[in-house]
Amino acid sequence: MLLLNQNAIAACNPKDIVKNVEHNYYQYPVDCHIEFGKLRSVEEERKKQVEHLNESIRLKDLAIDTANKRIELWQNTTYKVEDRLIRLERNNDKIKWIYFGLGIFVMGAATYGASRLK
């Protein structure tokens, strides 16, 4: 694009540009018109390229957003699972004490029952 722009400017020799004072406009040589016409035809391709690049950037941003959402979901799931494990460990400690107490109660009941058998 830059190279074509320079070619178009180089084709327009300032000495060949004629100023029409009566109608207040400049008359450019044919080579200058041809080079700027080439530049104009490339402009459509450049617009398409810019559209494709913008679409690529949009898709990249969408992919990053999706990845961030996945990370947040994974973190939330991890925190929930960790909380459940902590609650299970606490409950296991409580259950162990309940089983210990029940064991003492059963031993006391068995001892009492055995003493009543005489």
C-alpha positions in Angstrom: 0.0 0.0 0.0 2.7 2.4 0.9 4.7 1.5 -2.1 1.8 2.1 -4.4 1.2 5.4 -2.7 4.8 6.4 -3.4 4.5 5.3 -7.0 1.4 7.5 -7.4 3.2 10.5 -5.9 6.3 9.9 -8.0 4.2 9.7 -11.2 2.9 13.1 -10.5 5.8 15.4 -11.5 5.0 18.9 -10.1 6.4 20.4 -13.3 3.7 18.6 -15.4 0.8 19.8 -13.3 -0.9 22.7 -15.0 -3.0 25.2 -13.0 -6.0 26.5 -14.8 -6.5 29.9 -13.4 -9.7 30.7 -15.2 -11.7 27.7 -13.7 -9.5 27.5 -10.5 -8.4 23.8 -10.9 -5.3 21.8 -11.6 -4.8 19.6 -14.7 -2.8 16.5 -14.0 -0.9 14.3 -16.5 -2.3 10.9 -17.6 0.4 9.0 -15.8 -0.6 10.6 -12.5 -4.3 9.6 -13.1 -3.3 6.0 -13.9 -1.2 5.6 -10.8 -3.9 7.1 -8.5 -6.5 4.9 -10.2 -4.3 1.9 -9.3 -4.2 3.2 -5.8 -8.0 3.5 -5.8 -8.4 -0.1 -6.9 -6.2 -1.2 -4.1 -8.3 0.8 -1.6 -11.2 -1.7 -2.0 -8.9 -4.6 -1.2 -7.5 -2.7 1.8 -11.1 -2.1 3.1 -11.8 -5.8 2.8 -8.5 -6.6 4.5 -9.4 -4.2 7.3 -12.8 -5.8 7.7 -11.2 -9.3 7.9 -8.7 -8.0 10.5 -11.4 -6.4 12.6 -13.4 -9.7 12.4 -10.2 -11.6 13.5 -9.7 -9.2 16.4 -13.4 -9.6 17.4 -13.1 -13.4 17.3 -9.8 -13.2 19.3 -11.6 -11.1 22.0 -14.5 -13.5 22.0 -12.0 -16.4 22.5 -10.3 -14.6 25.3 -13.7 -13.8 27.0 -14.7 -17.5 26.6 -11.4 -18.6 28.1 -11.8 -16.2 31.0 -15.4 -17.4 31.7 -14.0 -21.0 31.7 -11.4 -20.0 34.2 -13.9 -18.3 36.4 -16.2 -21.4 36.2 -13.3 -23.7 37.0 -12.3 -21.5 40.0 -15.9 -21.4 41.3 -16.2 -25.2 41.0 -12.8 -25.7 42.7 -13.9 -23.5 45.6 -17.2 -25.3 45.9 -15.5 -28.7 45.9 -13.0 -27.5 48.5 -15.8 -26.3 50.7 -17.6 -29.6 50.5 -14.4 -31.5 51.4 -13.8 -29.2 54.4 -17.4 -29.9 55.5 -17.0 -33.6 55.1 -13.8 -33.6 57.1 -15.6 -31.7 59.9 -18.4 -34.2 59.8 -16.0 -37.1 59.8 -14.5 -35.7 63.0 -18.0 -35.4 64.5 -19.0 -38.9 63.4 -15.8 -40.3 65.0 -16.7 -38.7 68.3 -20.3 -40.0 68.0 -19.0 -43.5 67.3 -16.6 -43.2 70.3 -19.4 -42.1 72.6 -21.7 -44.9 71.3 -18.9 -47.4 71.9 -18.6 -46.3 75.5 -22.3 -46.5 75.9 -22.4 -50.0 74.4 -19.6 -51.1 76.7 -21.4 -49.6 79.7 -24.6 -51.3 78.7 -22.8 -54.6 78.1 -21.1 -54.4 81.4 -24.4 -53.6 83.2 -26.1 -56.4 81.4 -23.3 -58.9 82.3 -23.4 -57.8 85.9 -27.2 -58.5 86.0 -26.8 -62.1 84.7 -25.4 -63.4 88.1 
